[in-house]
Structure formats: C-alpha cells, structure tokens
C-alpha cells in the first residue's frame, strides 16, 4: 500500500507540473491553428516571439495536436493520484466522497478516451468529433461534479488534505476564473485548475507516506 500511495502521489505531482507548463503553450498553439484563429490569449505574442521554436517545428495544426497529446499523461496522472487518495481516504469520506471518487474516475477515463480520439486518432473512422463530445465534454462535466463532491467530503472529514480539498471544491469557479484570464482551450484550461489541485494532493500523499513512523512506547 505504501508504494502504491507514494507512486500515485508522485505521478500526480509530475503530471500536474507537466499540465501547468503545457497550458500556456497549448493555448497559444490553439490560437495559431485553424481551429482557434482569433482566440489568442494575451500572452501569445510574447511567448511565440520569445520561443518561436515551440510553434514552428511543424504546421500549426500539427503543433497543436502534438501538445494536445501531452494531456493523455496529465489525465492518467490524475487517475493514479485519485487511486492513491482512495486507498488512503476511501473509507472515511462517506457516501458523498464515494460518489465523488466514482464520478471523478469515470470523468478521467472518458477524458483519456477523448484525448486518444481527438489527438491521437482523429482521422480513424471519424471518431475525433465523437471523442471530443462524449469523451472530453461529458468527461469534464462528470469530473467537475465528482471533484467538487470529493473536495467537500475531504473538508468535512478533516483529512489533512485541506489545500487540495479546497481547490477541488472550487473546481467550477476556478475554471471560470482561468477562462477569463485567457485559458479558453478545452480540455487544457479546465485541466489547469485540476493541476493545481492534484499538485497539492499529490504533495500531501508523498509527505504522508514519507513521514517516519514512530515506534509505539512500551507499556511497563
């Protein structure tokens, strides 16, 4: 169990850092592609001017798809973190938390399928559009609801994951806030808020499992 929790926590941290670093890049790449023309975030001119090689190694659409593929690993990291968190807190979150775990897991699995369909196999039997609607859009809706429920349950249980729990609880307003800042691409914009949440949760999981175990005092 210790190795499972520690590895899940580490995966959540690494995946979240990847998502944080990729978010401004993929948002800029989306605005430069045919799909996102006219939706440039405020930082795009500075970023593409300072690091032109990030956007010039292929056609704009190919560049955007390349960065989109990274989110397969981001969502997989969230799923591994969720499994570790369930191992630690699964029996102490009540029915609200259990449903939060379930909806979050289904949402993440749908997003993994949506990412594969939308970025890895977009031209295979026309599944790209279906993958986005069913996998990404529906998956994100379930993930937002599940994350909010799980965050509330963790706060109620005084679990020691308070920062991450608050970030999960505030998933919807947090995502709206990031959208207003310019992170309008889907799924990278909503995923960015969850990156902050799982960075905190993953760090808490790592700290929990690496904490030295104190031997119990002997009773005379």
Protein Blocks (a to p, Z undefined) as FASTA:
>chain_A
ZZmmmmmmmmmmmmmmmmmmmmmmmmmmmmmmmklgoiacfklmmmmmmmmmlmmmbcfk
lmmmmmmmmmmmmmmmmmmmmmmmmmmmmmmnojmlmmmmmmmmmmmmmmmmmmmmmmmm
mmgghlmmmmmmmmmmmmmmmmmmmmmmmmmmmmmnonopmmmmmmmmmmmmmmmmmmmn
opabcfklmmmmmmmmmmmmmmmmmmmmmpccddddddZZ
